[in-house]
């Protein structure tokens, strides 16, 4: 299992467009991937789950991946968030 903490820095947080980009990236991996916000776990491969988080700018999230490609999954999702979803 791999776990990493990230902070959302883009102005609009994890709204529809970045959420869909995030879910698309997470879905590339066979690992089970969760996002934790305020102690609540969300399925990183579910657009409804990610949108229901209500994650705005400055929110700290923990990404947890478990499986065959967990290292790459966590790294790429961290990079995606770090790039502000290329917005």
N, C-alpha and C positions, 0 to 999 in steps of 0.2 A: 504494500500500500504506500502510495506517495501522497503527500499533503503539502499545500503551499498557501500562504495568505497573500492576498492582493487587495489593493485599494482602487476603486473606480475613480478615475480622474477626468473622464469626459464630461462635459457640461450637462448633458441630458441624462446621464446615468444609463441604465440598461433598459432603454425603451425598445420599441418594436424592431427597428432596423438592427441595432447592435445585438439584441437578443437573438434574432434570427441568424446572424453571422456566428454568434457564440454556439448556438445549438447545432448549426451546420458543421462547425469545426469539431465539436465534441462527438458528433455522430460518426466521424471518420474513424474512431477508435473502437476496438472491441472491448476495452476495459469498461467496467462499471464506473461512471463518473457522477459525483454529487457536488453540489455547491451548498455551502452552509452560510446562512446569514442569521445572526442573532440566535444561534442555537438550533435553528430550523433547517432541515435538509431538503434540498430540491434536486430533482433529476435534471442533470445538465443536458440531457438529450431531448427534453420536453419543452417546447416553446411555451406552453401554458404554465409549466412549472417555473420557468425562468421569469416570465412576465409577472407571475403572481408574487414574486419576491418583493417587487417594488423597490429595487435597488437604485438609489440616486447617487449623485456625485459625492465622493468622500466616504462612501460605505465600504467597510472592510468585509471581504468575502474569503472563505476558505474553500479551495478546490481540492477534492479528494478523488483519487483514481486508484482502482484496484483491478489488476489484470495484466495480460501479456504485454501491452504497450503503455503501461501506466506512466513511465518516465517521460516518454515523448508527449503523451496526452497532456500532462500537467505543464510541461515546458511550453508547448505550443499555445495552450489556453492562456498561460501567463503572458506570453509575448503578445497575443491578440489584445488582451486587456491593456497591456503596457503601451500599445500603439493607438489607444483610444478608438479601437475598431476602425482605424484609418479614416476617421471623420475629420 
